[in-house]
């Protein structure tokens, strides 16, 4: 299960106010490297530090100082660190940040470190590149399948999860009952947090093996994209989507699903345990995102990742690389993603929860049968690109323009960005 993503584009972002670790240690000395990330707060208390302790035990000359915080705070610190050339040695990365950080010279190309260490790059599930150079490995990936409320399906007389767009549309019609405040699907299109365009809209394009890019350039108005947008438009105009899409964010759709008001939603696997905790009686399953009718190829899986890279200004690149390659090894990667309920960055790693939890086991089958697909990763000002398409789609759904006009306007805006 391997997909190498090569992106030759540009963004705007930056890095962290944390000082770099001490210079490489001489004989008998210890090098301290700093690792800035948002992962530790999202894992069980002490679990990530335990992984670092194990790394230190196996690499006696290296100590790891964790710089941890919420995602948004970490991003701000990385922005500052990149601008002031004080970025931590090892950097937790969102794929949407890579382009600008690389263009800024804030993160280093990993290729020479890969070559000198003999690291087998083929074991990495996805390498994020810019101008042919490798900058980020995804350590853990959180894919976005379709969540299904089985009780609502049974009540509507639907026996199987939808596998095609026509089946999804048919299921949405049967599930929707406005009088009971129940709807087939939920679509978050808030401009404040426009990742609904990535996870809930463009995912329909990728699920059928199609693209919104051509030769690394915007192709936002091609026939496949327009087809997916028209599919969304049909669901919206038939009132099969819960009301209020234009102001909904990701947490809103999860709330509606948890409360049994939504039959189907696209969401991250990271929310499975949270959904279970919030509603112990909710009977749900997951399935791959339906593809266009007649499609038989591999399906693209929208995803978000915990990415990792190394600061260009680090005085400890060799020690930093030891930590990166350690986290990407099959054994350690299996352990980490098992703790995180995520899927591995190493193609040979296998999280233990896929055998102990049937739902995660099903998710792993979906993961192995498809490929990771998120074309916003590495694009210039990726969030703004989402927002621009979101604005145009809202105008189309609101009847102010056609889907074709929305796509054409987006294409023009995106070309200016590139």
Secondary structure by P-SEA (a helix, b strand, c coil): cbbbbbbcccccccccccccccccccccbbbbbbbbcccccccccaaaaaaaaaaaaacccbbbbbbcccaaaaaaaaaaaaaaccccccccccccaaaaaaaacccccaaaaaaaaccccccccccccccccccccccbbbbbccccaaaaaaaaccccccccaaaaaaaaaaaccccccccccccccccccccccccccaaaaaaaccccccccccccccaaaaaaaaaaaaaaaacccccccccccaaaaaaaaaaccccbbbbbccaaaaaaaacccccccccccccccccccbbbbbbccbbbbbbcccccaaaaaaaaaaaacaaaaaaaaaaacccccccccccccccccaaaaaaaaaaaabbbbbccccccaaaaaaaaaaaaaaaaaaccccaaaaaaaaaaaaaaac
